[in-house]
Amino acid sequence: MPIGDWQFWVVSLAAVGGVLVLVKQFKPVRKHRKTQLTISARERDDA
């Protein structure tokens, strides 16, 4: 590996960036939302 070559580092960083973009695309997104659990319906009396 040509560790002293600057082109090696540019291409390596581009490859790592591409992998990060791909991982971000396929990672499931979890949205944490607060929901209001209220019951506002009236009880039915015609049983």
mmCIF entry with sequence, helices, sheets and N, C-alpha, C, O atoms, coordinates in Angstrom:
data_MODEL
# 
_entry.id   MODEL 
# 
_entity.id                         1 
_entity.type                       polymer 
_entity.pdbx_number_of_molecules   1 
# 
_entity_poly.entity_id                      1 
_entity_poly.type                           'polypeptide(L)' 
_entity_poly.nstd_linkage                   no 
_entity_poly.nstd_monomer                   no 
_entity_poly.pdbx_seq_one_letter_code       MPIGDWQFWVVSLAAVGGVLVLVKQFKPVRKHRKTQLTISARERDDA 
_entity_poly.pdbx_seq_one_letter_code_can   MPIGDWQFWVVSLAAVGGVLVLVKQFKPVRKHRKTQLTISARERDDA 
_entity_poly.pdbx_strand_id                 A 
# 
loop_
_entity_poly_seq.entity_id 
_entity_poly_seq.num 
_entity_poly_seq.mon_id 
_entity_poly_seq.hetero 
1 1  MET n 
1 2  PRO n 
1 3  ILE n 
1 4  GLY n 
1 5  ASP n 
1 6  TRP n 
1 7  GLN n 
1 8  PHE n 
1 9  TRP n 
1 10 VAL n 
1 11 VAL n 
1 12 SER n 
1 13 LEU n 
1 14 ALA n 
1 15 ALA n 
1 16 VAL n 
1 17 GLY n 
1 18 GLY n 
1 19 VAL n 
1 20 LEU n 
1 21 VAL n 
1 22 LEU n 
1 23 VAL n 
1 24 LYS n 
1 25 GLN n 
1 26 PHE n 
1 27 LYS n 
1 28 PRO n 
1 29 VAL n 
1 30 ARG n 
1 31 LYS n 
1 32 HIS n 
1 33 ARG n 
1 34 LYS n 
1 35 THR n 
1 36 GLN n 
1 37 LEU n 
1 38 THR n 
1 39 ILE n 
1 40 SER n 
1 41 ALA n 
1 42 ARG n 
1 43 GLU n 
1 44 ARG n 
1 45 ASP n 
1 46 ASP n 
1 47 ALA n 
# 
_struct_asym.id          A 
_struct_asym.entity_id   1 
# 
_struct_conf.conf_type_id            HELX_P 
_struct_conf.id                      HELX_P1 
_struct_conf.pdbx_PDB_helix_id       AA1 
_struct_conf.beg_label_comp_id       TRP 
_struct_conf.beg_label_asym_id       A 
_struct_conf.beg_label_seq_id        6 
_struct_conf.pdbx_beg_PDB_ins_code   ? 
_struct_conf.end_label_comp_id       PHE 
_struct_conf.end_label_asym_id       A 
_struct_conf.end_label_seq_id        26 
_struct_conf.pdbx_end_PDB_ins_code   ? 
_struct_conf.beg_auth_comp_id        TRP 
_struct_conf.beg_auth_asym_id        A 
_struct_conf.beg_auth_seq_id         6 
_struct_conf.end_auth_comp_id        PHE 
_struct_conf.end_auth_asym_id        A 
_struct_conf.end_auth_seq_id         26 
_struct_conf.pdbx_PDB_helix_class    1 
_struct_conf.details                 ? 
_struct_conf.pdbx_PDB_helix_length   21 
# 
_struct_conf_type.id          HELX_P 
_struct_conf_type.criteria    ? 
_struct_conf_type.reference   ? 
# 
loop_
_atom_site.group_PDB 
_atom_site.id 
_atom_site.type_symbol 
_atom_site.label_atom_id 
_atom_site.label_alt_id 
_atom_site.label_comp_id 
_atom_site.label_asym_id 
_atom_site.label_entity_id 
_atom_site.label_seq_id 
_atom_site.pdbx_PDB_ins_code 
_atom_site.Cartn_x 
_atom_site.Cartn_y 
_atom_site.Cartn_z 
_atom_site.occupancy 
_atom_site.B_iso_or_equiv 
_atom_site.pdbx_formal_charge 
_atom_site.auth_seq_id 
_atom_site.auth_comp_id 
_atom_site.auth_asym_id 
_atom_site.auth_atom_id 
_atom_site.pdbx_PDB_model_num 
ATOM 1   N N  . MET A 1 1  ? 0.837   -1.184 0.000  1.00 0.00 ? 1  MET A N  1 
ATOM 2   C CA . MET A 1 1  ? 0.000   0.000  0.000  1.00 0.00 ? 1  MET A CA 1 
ATOM 3   C C  . MET A 1 1  ? 0.885   1.252  0.000  1.00 0.00 ? 1  MET A C  1 
ATOM 4   O O  . MET A 1 1  ? 1.833   1.351  0.779  1.00 0.00 ? 1  MET A O  1 
ATOM 5   N N  . PRO A 1 2  ? 0.576   2.171  -0.850 1.00 0.00 ? 2  PRO A N  1 
ATOM 6   C CA . PRO A 1 2  ? 1.362   3.415  -0.901 1.00 0.00 ? 2  PRO A CA 1 
ATOM 7   C C  . PRO A 1 2  ? 0.859   4.424  0.128  1.00 0.00 ? 2  PRO A C  1 
ATOM 8   O O  . PRO A 1 2  ? 0.150   5.369  -0.218 1.00 0.00 ? 2  PRO A O  1 
ATOM 9   N N  . ILE A 1 3  ? 1.225   4.222  1.383  1.00 0.00 ? 3  ILE A N  1 
ATOM 10  C CA . ILE A 1 3  ? 0.717   5.067  2.464  1.00 0.00 ? 3  ILE A CA 1 
ATOM 11  C C  . ILE A 1 3  ? 1.228   6.503  2.340  1.00 0.00 ? 3  ILE A C  1 
ATOM 12  O O  . ILE A 1 3  ? 0.552   7.429  2.789  1.00 0.00 ? 3  ILE A O  1 
ATOM 13  N N  . GLY A 1 4  ? 2.373   6.705  1.760  1.00 0.00 ? 4  GLY A N  1 
ATOM 14  C CA . GLY A 1 4  ? 2.938   8.035  1.633  1.00 0.00 ? 4  GLY A CA 1 
ATOM 15  C C  . GLY A 1 4  ? 2.361   8.838  0.482  1.00 0.00 ? 4  GLY A C  1 
ATOM 16  O O  . GLY A 1 4  ? 2.653   10.028 0.364  1.00 0.00 ? 4  GLY A O  1 
ATOM 17  N N  . ASP A 1 5  ? 1.550   8.224  -0.369 1.00 0.00 ? 5  ASP A N  1 
ATOM 18  C CA . ASP A 1 5  ? 0.991   8.903  -1.544 1.00 0.00 ? 5  ASP A CA 1 
ATOM 19  C C  . ASP A 1 5  ? -0.300  9.630  -1.159 1.00 0.00 ? 5  ASP A C  1 
ATOM 20  O O  . ASP A 1 5  ? -1.170  9.032  -0.524 1.00 0.00 ? 5  ASP A O  1 
ATOM 21  N N  . TRP A 1 6  ? -0.440  10.895 -1.526 1.00 0.00 ? 6  TRP A N  1 
ATOM 22  C CA . TRP A 1 6  ? -1.622  11.672 -1.145 1.00 0.00 ? 6  TRP A CA 1 
ATOM 23  C C  . TRP A 1 6  ? -2.869  11.185 -1.887 1.00 0.00 ? 6  TRP A C  1 
ATOM 24  O O  . TRP A 1 6  ? -3.982  11.311 -1.376 1.00 0.00 ? 6  TRP A O  1 
ATOM 25  N N  . GLN A 1 7  ? -2.688  10.632 -3.086 1.00 0.00 ? 7  GLN A N  1 
ATOM 26  C CA . GLN A 1 7  ? -3.836  10.141 -3.850 1.00 0.00 ? 7  GLN A CA 1 
ATOM 27  C C  . GLN A 1 7  ? -4.464  8.926  -3.169 1.00 0.00 ? 7  GLN A C  1 
ATOM 28  O O  . GLN A 1 7  ? -5.677  8.733  -3.247 1.00 0.00 ? 7  GLN A O  1 
ATOM 29  N N  . PHE A 1 8  ? -3.667  8.127  -2.516 1.00 0.00 ? 8  PHE A N  1 
ATOM 30  C CA . PHE A 1 8  ? -4.176  6.992  -1.754 1.00 0.00 ? 8  PHE A CA 1 
ATOM 31  C C  . PHE A 1 8  ? -5.133  7.462  -0.671 1.00 0.00 ? 8  PHE A C  1 
ATOM 32  O O  . PHE A 1 8  ? -6.195  6.870  -0.478 1.00 0.00 ? 8  PHE A O  1 
ATOM 33  N N  . TRP A 1 9  ? -4.761  8.524  0.036  1.00 0.00 ? 9  TRP A N  1 
ATOM 34  C CA . TRP A 1 9  ? -5.602  9.026  1.123  1.00 0.00 ? 9  TRP A CA 1 
ATOM 35  C C  . TRP A 1 9  ? -6.870  9.673  0.600  1.00 0.00 ? 9  TRP A C  1 
ATOM 36  O O  . TRP A 1 9  ? -7.921  9.555  1.229  1.00 0.00 ? 9  TRP A O  1 
ATOM 37  N N  . VAL A 1 10 ? -6.799  10.355 -0.536 1.00 0.00 ? 10 VAL A N  1 
ATOM 38  C CA . VAL A 1 10 ? -7.991  10.979 -1.113 1.00 0.00 ? 10 VAL A CA 1 
ATOM 39  C C  . VAL A 1 10 ? -8.997  9.912  -1.530 1.00 0.00 ? 10 VAL A C  1 
ATOM 40  O O  . VAL A 1 10 ? -10.189 10.021 -1.242 1.00 0.00 ? 10 VAL A O  1 
ATOM 41  N N  . VAL A 1 11 ? -8.504  8.881  -2.211 1.00 0.00 ? 11 VAL A N  1 
ATOM 42  C CA . VAL A 1 11 ? -9.398  7.808  -2.653 1.00 0.00 ? 11 VAL A CA 1 
ATOM 43  C C  . VAL A 1 11 ? -9.930  7.018  -1.457 1.00 0.00 ? 11 VAL A C  1 
ATOM 44  O O  . VAL A 1 11 ? -11.090 6.606  -1.460 1.00 0.00 ? 11 VAL A O  1 
ATOM 45  N N  . SER A 1 12 ? -9.110  6.806  -0.451 1.00 0.00 ? 12 SER A N  1 
ATOM 46  C CA . SER A 1 12 ? -9.565  6.083  0.742  1.00 0.00 ? 12 SER A CA 1 
ATOM 47  C C  . SER A 1 12 ? -10.652 6.852  1.480  1.00 0.00 ? 12 SER A C  1 
ATOM 48  O O  . SER A 1 12 ? -11.646 6.266  1.911  1.00 0.00 ? 12 SER A O  1 
ATOM 49  N N  . LEU A 1 13 ? -10.468 8.157  1.628  1.00 0.00 ? 13 LEU A N  1 
ATOM 50  C CA . LEU A 1 13 ? -11.504 8.969  2.282  1.00 0.00 ? 13 LEU A CA 1 
ATOM 51  C C  . LEU A 1 13 ? -12.792 9.005  1.471  1.00 0.00 ? 13 LEU A C  1 
ATOM 52  O O  . LEU A 1 13 ? -13.885 8.987  2.037  1.00 0.00 ? 13 LEU A O  1 
ATOM 53  N N  . ALA A 1 14 ? -12.667 9.054  0.145  1.00 0.00 ? 14 ALA A N  1 
ATOM 54  C CA . ALA A 1 14 ? -13.863 9.025  -0.706 1.00 0.00 ? 14 ALA A CA 1 
ATOM 55  C C  . ALA A 1 14 ? -14.588 7.691  -0.567 1.00 0.00 ? 14 ALA A C  1 
ATOM 56  O O  . ALA A 1 14 ? -15.818 7.654  -0.536 1.00 0.00 ? 14 ALA A O  1 
ATOM 57  N N  . ALA A 1 15 ? -13.841 6.606  -0.484 1.00 0.00 ? 15 ALA A N  1 
ATOM 58  C CA . ALA A 1 15 ? -14.455 5.287  -0.319 1.00 0.00 ? 15 ALA A CA 1 
ATOM 59  C C  . ALA A 1 15 ? -15.159 5.169  1.030  1.00 0.00 ? 15 ALA A C  1 
ATOM 60  O O  . ALA A 1 15 ? -16.268 4.640  1.109  1.00 0.00 ? 15 ALA A O  1 
ATOM 61  N N  . VAL A 1 16 ? -14.524 5.656  2.081  1.00 0.00 ? 16 VAL A N  1 
ATOM 62  C CA . VAL A 1 16 ? -15.149 5.616  3.408  1.00 0.00 ? 16 VAL A CA 1 
ATOM 63  C C  . VAL A 1 16 ? -16.411 6.478  3.424  1.00 0.00 ? 16 VAL A C  1 
ATOM 64  O O  . VAL A 1 16 ? -17.423 6.084  4.003  1.00 0.00 ? 16 VAL A O  1 
ATOM 65  N N  . GLY A 1 17 ? -16.355 7.641  2.797  1.00 0.00 ? 17 GLY A N  1 
ATOM 66  C CA . GLY A 1 17 ? -17.543 8.493  2.703  1.00 0.00 ? 17 GLY A CA 1 
ATOM 67  C C  . GLY A 1 17 ? -18.670 7.822  1.940  1.00 0.00 ? 17 GLY A C  1 
ATOM 68  O O  . GLY A 1 17 ? -19.835 7.935  2.323  1.00 0.00 ? 17 GLY A O  1 
ATOM 69  N N  . GLY A 1 18 ? -18.334 7.127  0.866  1.00 0.00 ? 18 GLY A N  1 
ATOM 70  C CA . GLY A 1 18 ? -19.354 6.402  0.099  1.00 0.00 ? 18 GLY A CA 1 
ATOM 71  C C  . GLY A 1 18 ? -19.991 5.289  0.900  1.00 0.00 ? 18 GLY A C  1 
ATOM 72  O O  . GLY A 1 18 ? -21.201 5.074  0.822  1.00 0.00 ? 18 GLY A O  1 
ATOM 73  N N  . VAL A 1 19 ? -19.184 4.580  1.668  1.00 0.00 ? 19 VAL A N  1 
ATOM 74  C CA . VAL A 1 19 ? -19.731 3.512  2.515  1.00 0.00 ? 19 VAL A CA 1 
ATOM 75  C C  . VAL A 1 19 ? -20.647 4.098  3.582  1.00 0.00 ? 19 VAL A C  1 
ATOM 76  O O  . VAL A 1 19 ? -21.698 3.526  3.874  1.00 0.00 ? 19 VAL A O  1 
ATOM 77  N N  . LEU A 1 20 ? -20.268 5.220  4.162  1.00 0.00 ? 20 LEU A N  1 
ATOM 78  C CA . LEU A 1 20 ? -21.125 5.854  5.173  1.00 0.00 ? 20 LEU A CA 1 
ATOM 79  C C  . LEU A 1 20 ? -22.458 6.306  4.583  1.00 0.00 ? 20 LEU A C  1 
ATOM 80  O O  . LEU A 1 20 ? -23.497 6.183  5.231  1.00 0.00 ? 20 LEU A O  1 
ATOM 81  N N  . VAL A 1 21 ? -22.434 6.826  3.361  1.00 0.00 ? 21 VAL A N  1 
ATOM 82  C CA . VAL A 1 21 ? -23.677 7.236  2.702  1.00 0.00 ? 21 VAL A CA 1 
ATOM 83  C C  . VAL A 1 21 ? -24.564 6.024  2.447  1.00 0.00 ? 21 VAL A C  1 
ATOM 84  O O  . VAL A 1 21 ? -25.776 6.095  2.652  1.00 0.00 ? 21 VAL A O  1 
ATOM 85  N N  . LEU A 1 22 ? -23.981 4.913  2.002  1.00 0.00 ? 22 LEU A N  1 
ATOM 86  C CA . LEU A 1 22 ? -24.772 3.709  1.758  1.00 0.00 ? 22 LEU A CA 1 
ATOM 87  C C  . LEU A 1 22 ? -25.356 3.142  3.044  1.00 0.00 ? 22 LEU A C  1 
ATOM 88  O O  . LEU A 1 22 ? -26.504 2.698  3.061  1.00 0.00 ? 22 LEU A O  1 
ATOM 89  N N  . VAL A 1 23 ? -24.583 3.152  4.111  1.00 0.00 ? 23 VAL A N  1 
ATOM 90  C CA . VAL A 1 23 ? -25.083 2.638  5.391  1.00 0.00 ? 23 VAL A CA 1 
ATOM 91  C C  . VAL A 1 23 ? -26.226 3.512  5.887  1.00 0.00 ? 23 VAL A C  1 
ATOM 92  O O  . VAL A 1 23 ? -27.212 3.004  6.420  1.00 0.00 ? 23 VAL A O  1 
ATOM 93  N N  . LYS A 1 24 ? -26.099 4.814  5.717  1.00 0.00 ? 24 LYS A N  1 
ATOM 94  C CA . LYS A 1 24 ? -27.153 5.725  6.160  1.00 0.00 ? 24 LYS A CA 1 
ATOM 95  C C  . LYS A 1 24 ? -28.435 5.523  5.351  1.00 0.00 ? 24 LYS A C  1 
ATOM 96  O O  . LYS A 1 24 ? -29.532 5.668  5.891  1.00 0.00 ? 24 LYS A O  1 
ATOM 97  N N  . GLN A 1 25 ? -28.312 5.193  4.075  1.00 0.00 ? 25 GLN A N  1 
ATOM 98  C CA . GLN A 1 25 ? -29.490 4.978  3.231  1.00 0.00 ? 25 GLN A CA 1 
ATOM 99  C C  . GLN A 1 25 ? -30.274 3.738  3.655  1.00 0.00 ? 25 GLN A C  1 
ATOM 100 O O  . GLN A 1 25 ? -31.503 3.739  3.597  1.00 0.00 ? 25 GLN A O  1 
ATOM 101 N N  . PHE A 1 26 ? -29.582 2.684  4.078  1.00 0.00 ? 26 PHE A N  1 
ATOM 102 C CA . PHE A 1 26 ? -30.248 1.428  4.390  1.00 0.00 ? 26 PHE A CA 1 
ATOM 103 C C  . PHE A 1 26 ? -30.534 1.239  5.866  1.00 0.00 ? 26 PHE A C  1 
ATOM 104 O O  . PHE A 1 26 ? -31.143 0.241  6.253  1.00 0.00 ? 26 PHE A O  1 
ATOM 105 N N  . LYS A 1 27 ? -30.110 2.170  6.693  1.00 0.00 ? 27 LYS A N  1 
ATOM 106 C CA . LYS A 1 27 ? -30.368 2.082  8.131  1.00 0.00 ? 27 LYS A CA 1 
ATOM 107 C C  . LYS A 1 27 ? -31.826 2.469  8.398  1.00 0.00 ? 27 LYS A C  1 
ATOM 108 O O  . LYS A 1 27 ? -32.284 3.503  7.913  1.00 0.00 ? 27 LYS A O  1 
ATOM 109 N N  . PRO A 1 28 ? -32.552 1.663  9.154  1.00 0.00 ? 28 PRO A N  1 
ATOM 110 C CA . PRO A 1 28 ? -33.944 2.021  9.450  1.00 0.00 ? 28 PRO A CA 1 
ATOM 111 C C  . PRO A 1 28 ? -34.018 3.269  10.327 1.00 0.00 ? 28 PRO A C  1 
ATOM 112 O O  . PRO A 1 28 ? -33.227 3.453  11.252 1.00 0.00 ? 28 PRO A O  1 
ATOM 113 N N  . VAL A 1 29 ? -34.983 4.110  10.010 1.00 0.00 ? 29 VAL A N  1 
ATOM 114 C CA . VAL A 1 29 ? -35.146 5.359  10.741 1.00 0.00 ? 29 VAL A CA 1 
ATOM 115 C C  . VAL A 1 29 ? -36.214 5.154  11.813 1.00 0.00 ? 29 VAL A C  1 
ATOM 116 O O  . VAL A 1 29 ? -37.332 4.726  11.525 1.00 0.00 ? 29 VAL A O  1 
ATOM 117 N N  . ARG A 1 30 ? -35.853 5.462  13.025 1.00 0.00 ? 30 ARG A N  1 
ATOM 118 C CA . ARG A 1 30 ? -36.815 5.375  14.127 1.00 0.00 ? 30 ARG A CA 1 
ATOM 119 C C  . ARG A 1 30 ? -37.158 6.778  14.569 1.00 0.00 ? 30 ARG A C  1 
ATOM 120 O O  . ARG A 1 30 ? -36.294 7.536  15.010 1.00 0.00 ? 30 ARG A O  1 
ATOM 121 N N  . LYS A 1 31 ? -38.424 7.115  14.447 1.00 0.00 ? 31 LYS A N  1 
ATOM 122 C CA . LYS A 1 31 ? -38.871 8.437  14.875 1.00 0.00 ? 31 LYS A CA 1 
ATOM 123 C C  . LYS A 1 31 ? -39.502 8.305  16.252 1.00 0.00 ? 31 LYS A C  1 
ATOM 124 O O  . LYS A 1 31 ? -40.453 7.547  16.441 1.00 0.00 ? 31 LYS A O  1 
ATOM 125 N N  . HIS A 1 32 ? -38.975 9.033  17.191 1.00 0.00 ? 32 HIS A N  1 
ATOM 126 C CA . HIS A 1 32 ? -39.508 9.015  18.546 1.00 0.00 ? 32 HIS A CA 1 
ATOM 127 C C  . HIS A 1 32 ? -40.516 10.150 18.674 1.00 0.00 ? 32 HIS A C  1 
ATOM 128 O O  . HIS A 1 32 ? -40.153 11.316 18.828 1.00 0.00 ? 32 HIS A O  1 
ATOM 129 N N  . ARG A 1 33 ? -41.758 9.785  18.609 1.00 0.00 ? 33 ARG A N  1 
ATOM 130 C CA . ARG A 1 33 ? -42.822 10.777 18.741 1.00 0.00 ? 33 ARG A CA 1 
ATOM 131 C C  . ARG A 1 33 ? -43.611 10.499 20.011 1.00 0.00 ? 33 ARG A C  1 
ATOM 132 O O  . ARG A 1 33 ? -43.851 9.349  20.380 1.00 0.00 ? 33 ARG A O  1 
ATOM 133 N N  . LYS A 1 34 ? -43.994 11.548 20.647 1.00 0.00 ? 34 LYS A N  1 
ATOM 134 C CA . LYS A 1 34 ? -44.881 11.402 21.795 1.00 0.00 ? 34 LYS A CA 1 
ATOM 135 C C  . LYS A 1 34 ? -46.313 11.435 21.274 1.00 0.00 ? 34 LYS A C  1 
ATOM 136 O O  . LYS A 1 34 ? -46.681 12.310 20.490 1.00 0.00 ? 34 LYS A O  1 
ATOM 137 N N  . THR A 1 35 ? -47.095 10.495 21.709 1.00 0.00 ? 35 THR A N  1 
ATOM 138 C CA . THR A 1 35 ? -48.492 10.457 21.309 1.00 0.00 ? 35 THR A CA 1 
ATOM 139 C C  . THR A 1 35 ? -49.364 10.707 22.521 1.00 0.00 ? 35 THR A C  1 
ATOM 140 O O  . THR A 1 35 ? -49.026 10.331 23.643 1.00 0.00 ? 35 THR A O  1 
ATOM 141 N N  . GLN A 1 36 ? -50.468 11.335 22.278 1.00 0.00 ? 36 GLN A N  1 
ATOM 142 C CA . GLN A 1 36 ? -51.410 11.587 23.350 1.00 0.00 ? 36 GLN A CA 1 
ATOM 143 C C  . GLN A 1 36 ? -52.429 10.455 23.368 1.00 0.00 ? 36 GLN A C  1 
ATOM 144 O O  . GLN A 1 36 ? -53.178 10.272 22.408 1.00 0.00 ? 36 GLN A O  1 
ATOM 145 N N  . LEU A 1 37 ? -52.456 9.712  24.437 1.00 0.00 ? 37 LEU A N  1 
ATOM 146 C CA . LEU A 1 37 ? -53.380 8.599  24.557 1.00 0.00 ? 37 LEU A CA 1 
ATOM 147 C C  . LEU A 1 37 ? -54.570 9.051  25.380 1.00 0.00 ? 37 LEU A C  1 
ATOM 148 O O  . LEU A 1 37 ? -54.640 8.824  26.588 1.00 0.00 ? 37 LEU A O  1 
ATOM 149 N N  . THR A 1 38 ? -55.495 9.690  24.704 1.00 0.00 ? 38 THR A N  1 
ATOM 150 C CA . THR A 1 38 ? -56.697 10.155 25.381 1.00 0.00 ? 38 THR A CA 1 
ATOM 151 C C  . THR A 1 38 ? -57.906 9.484  24.764 1.00 0.00 ? 38 THR A C  1 
ATOM 152 O O  . THR A 1 38 ? -57.936 9.217  23.562 1.00 0.00 ? 38 THR A O  1 
ATOM 153 N N  . ILE A 1 39 ? -58.880 9.218  25.571 1.00 0.00 ? 39 ILE A N  1 
ATOM 154 C CA . ILE A 1 39 ? -60.129 8.624  25.102 1.00 0.00 ? 39 ILE A CA 1 
ATOM 155 C C  . ILE A 1 39 ? -61.220 9.647  25.344 1.00 0.00 ? 39 ILE A C  1 
ATOM 156 O O  . ILE A 1 39 ? -61.545 9.975  26.485 1.00 0.00 ? 39 ILE A O  1 
ATOM 157 N N  . SER A 1 40 ? -61.779 10.146 24.256 1.00 0.00 ? 40 SER A N  1 
ATOM 158 C CA . SER A 1 40 ? -62.783 11.191 24.406 1.00 0.00 ? 40 SER A CA 1 
ATOM 159 C C  . SER A 1 40 ? -64.177 10.731 23.977 1.00 0.00 ? 40 SER A C  1 
ATOM 160 O O  . SER A 1 40 ? -65.103 11.540 23.916 1.00 0.00 ? 40 SER A O  1 
ATOM 161 N N  . ALA A 1 41 ? -64.332 9.453  23.682 1.00 0.00 ? 41 ALA A N  1 
ATOM 162 C CA . ALA A 1 41 ? -65.639 8.964  23.240 1.00 0.00 ? 41 ALA A CA 1 
ATOM 163 C C  . ALA A 1 41 ? -66.527 8.704  24.468 1.00 0.00 ? 41 ALA A C  1 
ATOM 164 O O  . ALA A 1 41 ? -66.039 8.390  25.554 1.00 0.00 ? 41 ALA A O  1 
ATOM 165 N N  . ARG A 1 42 ? -67.806 8.839  24.267 1.00 0.00 ? 42 ARG A N  1 
ATOM 166 C CA . ARG A 1 42 ? -68.753 8.565  25.344 1.00 0.00 ? 42 ARG A CA 1 
ATOM 167 C C  . ARG A 1 42 ? -69.082 7.083  25.376 1.00 0.00 ? 42 ARG A C  1 
ATOM 168 O O  . ARG A 1 42 ? -68.991 6.392  24.362 1.00 0.00 ? 42 ARG A O  1 
ATOM 169 N N  . GLU A 1 43 ? -69.462 6.609  26.541 1.00 0.00 ? 43 GLU A N  1 
ATOM 170 C CA . GLU A 1 43 ? -69.865 5.215  26.659 1.00 0.00 ? 43 GLU A CA 1 
ATOM 171 C C  . GLU A 1 43 ? -71.255 5.018  26.062 1.00 0.00 ? 43 GLU A C  1 
ATOM 172 O O  . GLU A 1 43 ? -72.124 5.884  26.169 1.00 0.00 ? 43 GLU A O  1 
ATOM 173 N N  . ARG A 1 44 ? -71.442 3.872  25.436 1.00 0.00 ? 44 ARG A N  1 
ATOM 174 C CA . ARG A 1 44 ? -72.745 3.572  24.838 1.00 0.00 ? 44 ARG A CA 1 
ATOM 175 C C  . ARG A 1 44 ? -73.624 2.872  25.874 1.00 0.00 ? 44 ARG A C  1 
ATOM 176 O O  . ARG A 1 44 ? -73.185 1.942  26.549 1.00 0.00 ? 44 ARG A O  1 
ATOM 177 N N  . ASP A 1 45 ? -74.883 3.336  25.990 1.00 0.00 ? 45 ASP A N  1 
ATOM 178 C CA . ASP A 1 45 ? -75.790 2.771  26.961 1.00 0.00 ? 45 ASP A CA 1 
ATOM 179 C C  . ASP A 1 45 ? -76.795 1.796  26.361 1.00 0.00 ? 45 ASP A C  1 
ATOM 180 O O  . ASP A 1 45 ? -77.612 1.245  27.098 1.00 0.00 ? 45 ASP A O  1 
ATOM 181 N N  . ASP A 1 46 ? -76.765 1.566  25.058 1.00 0.00 ? 46 ASP A N  1 
ATOM 182 C CA . ASP A 1 46 ? -77.764 0.700  24.413 1.00 0.00 ? 46 ASP A CA 1 
ATOM 183 C C  . ASP A 1 46 ? -77.269 -0.735 24.307 1.00 0.00 ? 46 ASP A C  1 
ATOM 184 O O  . ASP A 1 46 ? -77.180 -1.280 23.206 1.00 0.00 ? 46 ASP A O  1 
ATOM 185 N N  . ALA A 1 47 ? -76.952 -1.344 25.422 1.00 0.00 ? 47 ALA A N  1 
ATOM 186 C CA . ALA A 1 47 ? -76.444 -2.721 25.416 1.00 0.00 ? 47 ALA A CA 1 
ATOM 187 C C  . ALA A 1 47 ? -77.543 -3.732 25.385 1.00 0.00 ? 47 ALA A C  1 
ATOM 188 O O  . ALA A 1 47 ? -77.277 -4.934 25.377 1.00 0.00 ? 47 ALA A O  1 
# 
